[in-house]
Amino acid sequence: MLAHADDIASQAFFAALARRLSKQAFETWFRPLRITRFQSDGVLRIAVPNPAVRDWIIAKYSTV
């Protein structure tokens, strides 16, 4: 079963990011992301609006 982005796991993910990043970086690069989670495996999947956003996040924020 697919859980929606407003579930507790994705809220915790976004809250943790918001604490570690500037407000501008969070709003620009992370707010547009969509999080899904399959309850069967507990893995969060992150959907980005386009490849440029994906590449930028990986290059600049992979350690976060």
N, C-alpha and C positions, 0 to 999 in steps of 0.2 A: 504494500500500500504506500502511496506517495503522500508525504506530508508537505504542507504548503509553507511558504516563506515566513509566515507569522507564527510558526511553532517555536517552542522554547529553545531548541538547539540553534536555530538560525538567529533568534533574538540575542542569544548569548554570544554568537559569533560576531554580529554587528556591534554589540556593546563593547566587546573586547577590542575590536578594531578602533572604535570611536575613542576609547581611552588612550590608545597608543599613537594616534595620528592627530595632526592639526585638523581643525574643523573644515578648513578649505580642502585639504587632501581627501578627507573622508567623504565629503559631499561630492567632490568632483569625480573621484575614482571608484568609490565603493558603494555609494548610495544607489547607482544604477544597476548593481548586481542583483541577480535573482538566485535565491538559495532553494534547493529542493533536497529532500532527504527521503531515502527509501527506508522505511522502518525495519525491513528485513535485515539490512546490513549496517544500519546506523551511520552510513557515510553521507556527509554533506556534499552535494554537487553544486558548483558555482557556475552560473551562466552569465556570460558577459555580453554587452550589446554588440561588440564587433572585435575583430582580431587585434586592432590597434590598442584597445583598452586592455585586452588580455596580455599583450606583449609588454605594455607599460607597467602594469601591476606586477608581472613576474620580474621584470628588470629592476624596478625600484622598490618594491614592497615584499618580495618573497620572504625576507627574514622576519617580517612582522607577522 
